[in-house]
Amino acid sequence: MDYKDFTDRDAAYNGFIKLRKEILESAERGNFPDVFTDLCTRAMANDCVAQDVVAYFFNKGVPDLLLPNFENYMSWQILAGANGNEFSLEKMEFFLNPAIDDIVDDTEIIATALKRKNVTKDNALYVISNLICEGIVDELKIDAKQLVNFKQVASRYAPEKNRPFLTAMEKCLPKVVEFLVS
């Protein structure tokens, strides 16, 4: 685990809106495959805004062009969060809440973490969320280069499909706590 620089929430949001619009317009123009491939190339190069947009399209799908796939959506969203996308981290808050609560509810962990020079009251939630996402990426060995080699299989949310992500979050929590208090 390592502290990463964050992509500011507003910059990430504005970048997300711009890229999403470009992709949607490409679907209307008929060149979606090329534009989506370019987006995936950016995502593979650790562009966390591109990763967030790829996640969006795997969540929603694109009629006749891209099937929604829950596992790809979650993997890309978590990867964007692990790479410091504050907008992505905000969207993941509901999913991350159990682990965040375990950390925030322990006053000793928070007090120790706040003594670190890179954790403040203003950014603590982002830092904790980022570290949890990074831990999930490590546990599941999520790799952007492998994620782009997807098969077109529709997959909607179901509790059993979320279980590997929750299990990875539970497993990485002690490492996140250790990082925060070390």
C-alpha positions in Angstrom: 0.0 0.0 0.0 1.1 3.4 -0.8 -0.3 6.9 -0.5 -1.2 8.2 -4.0 -1.9 11.7 -5.2 -5.6 12.2 -5.8 -7.4 13.5 -8.9 -9.6 16.2 -7.4 -13.3 15.4 -7.3 -14.3 18.3 -9.5 -11.6 17.6 -12.1 -12.5 13.9 -12.1 -16.2 14.7 -12.4 -15.7 17.2 -15.2 -13.4 14.7 -17.0 -16.0 12.0 -16.5 -18.8 14.0 -18.0 -16.7 15.1 -21.0 -15.5 11.5 -21.8 -18.9 10.0 -21.3 -20.4 12.4 -23.7 -17.7 11.6 -26.3 -18.3 7.9 -26.0 -22.1 8.3 -26.2 -21.7 10.5 -29.3 -19.4 7.9 -30.9 -22.2 5.4 -30.5 -24.5 7.7 -32.4 -21.9 8.3 -35.1 -21.2 4.6 -35.5 -17.5 4.6 -34.4 -18.1 3.4 -30.8 -15.6 0.4 -31.1 -12.7 2.7 -32.1 -13.5 5.4 -29.5 -14.1 2.8 -26.7 -10.8 1.1 -27.6 -9.0 4.4 -27.2 -10.7 4.9 -23.9 -9.6 1.5 -22.7 -6.1 2.2 -23.8 -6.1 5.3 -21.6 -7.6 3.2 -18.7 -4.8 0.6 -19.1 -2.3 3.5 -18.8 -3.8 4.2 -15.3 -5.8 7.2 -16.3 -8.3 7.0 -13.4 -10.9 9.2 -15.1 -10.9 6.9 -18.1 -11.1 3.9 -15.7 -14.2 5.5 -14.1 -15.8 6.0 -17.6 -15.1 2.4 -18.6 -16.7 1.3 -15.4 -19.8 3.5 -16.2 -20.2 1.8 -19.6 -19.9 -1.7 -18.1 -22.5 -0.7 -15.6 -25.0 0.7 -18.1 -24.0 -1.0 -21.3 -24.5 0.5 -24.7 -27.5 -1.0 -26.7 -26.3 -3.3 -29.5 -22.6 -2.4 -28.8 -21.6 -3.3 -25.2 -23.4 -5.6 -22.7 -23.5 -4.5 -19.1 -21.2 -6.6 -16.9 -21.3 -6.2 -13.1 -17.9 -7.8 -12.5 -16.1 -5.6 -15.0 -18.0 -2.6 -13.7 -16.9 -3.2 -10.1 -13.3 -4.1 -11.1 -12.9 -0.8 -13.1 -14.6 1.3 -10.5 -12.4 -0.1 -7.7 -9.3 0.4 -9.9 -10.3 4.0 -10.5 -10.6 4.5 -6.7 -7.3 2.7 -6.1 -5.7 5.2 -8.5 -7.0 8.2 -6.6 -10.2 9.3 -8.4 -12.1 11.2 -5.8 -15.3 11.2 -7.8 -15.1 7.4 -8.2 -14.4 7.0 -4.4 -17.5 9.0 -3.7 -19.6 6.7 -5.9 -18.1 3.7 -4.1 -18.9 5.0 -0.6 -22.0 2.8 -0.1 -20.0 -0.3 -1.0 -17.0 0.7 1.1 -19.0 1.9 4.1 -18.7 -1.2 6.2 -14.9 -1.1 6.0 -14.8 2.7 6.4 -17.0 2.4 9.5 -14.7 -0.2 11.0 -11.8 2.2 10.7 -13.5 5.5 11.6 -15.3 4.0 14.6 -12.0 3.1 16.2 -10.8 6.4 17.7 -7.2 5.1 18.2 -6.8 4.2 14.5 -8.1 7.6 13.4 -6.1 9.6 16.0 -2.9 7.7 14.9 -3.7 8.1 11.2 -4.3 11.9 11.6 -0.7 12.2 12.9 0.6 11.2 9.5 1.5 14.2 7.4 -0.6 13.0 4.4 -3.8 12.3 6.3 -6.0 15.3 7.5 -9.5 15.7 8.6 -10.3 17.0 5.2 -8.9 14.1 3.2 -9.2 11.2 5.6 -12.3 9.7 4.0 -10.6 9.8 0.6 -7.4 8.3 1.9 -9.2 5.5 3.7 -11.4 4.7 0.7 -8.4 4.8 -1.6 -6.4 2.4 0.6 -9.4 0.0 0.8 -9.7 0.1 -3.0 -6.0 -0.5 -3.4 -6.3 -3.4 -1.0 -9.1 -5.0 -3.0 -7.1 -4.5 -6.2 -4.2 -6.4 -4.5 -6.4 -9.1 -3.1 -8.2 -9.8 -6.4 -5.1 -9.1 -8.5 -7.2 -6.7 -10.6 -5.1 -5.7 -13.6 -6.3 -3.2 -16.3 -4.5 -5.1 -19.1 -6.5 -8.3 -18.2 -9.7 -6.4 -17.9 -9.7 -5.1 -21.4 -9.6 -8.7 -22.7 -13.3 -9.2 -21.8 -15.9 -11.3 -23.4 -19.3 -9.8 -24.2 -21.3 -11.5 -21.5 -24.2 -9.8 -19.9 -24.0 -9.8 -16.1 -26.2 -7.8 -13.8 -25.8 -7.3 -10.0 -26.6 -10.2 -7.8 -25.4 -10.7 -4.2 -23.3 -13.7 -5.1 -21.5 -11.6 -7.8 -20.6 -9.0 -5.1 -19.3 -11.6 -2.7 -15.7 -11.8 -4.0 -15.4 -8.0 -3.8 -16.7 -8.0 -0.2 -14.5 -10.8 0.8 -11.5 -9.0 -0.7 -12.4 -5.9 1.2 -12.7 -7.9 4.5 -9.3 -9.5 3.9 -7.5 -6.3 3.1 -8.9 -4.3 6.1 -6.2 -5.4 8.5 -3.5 -4.2 6.0 -5.2 -0.9 5.6 -5.4 -0.4 9.4 -1.7 -1.4 9.7 -0.7 1.1 7.0 -2.7 3.9 8.8 -1.2 3.3 12.2 2.4 2.5 11.1 
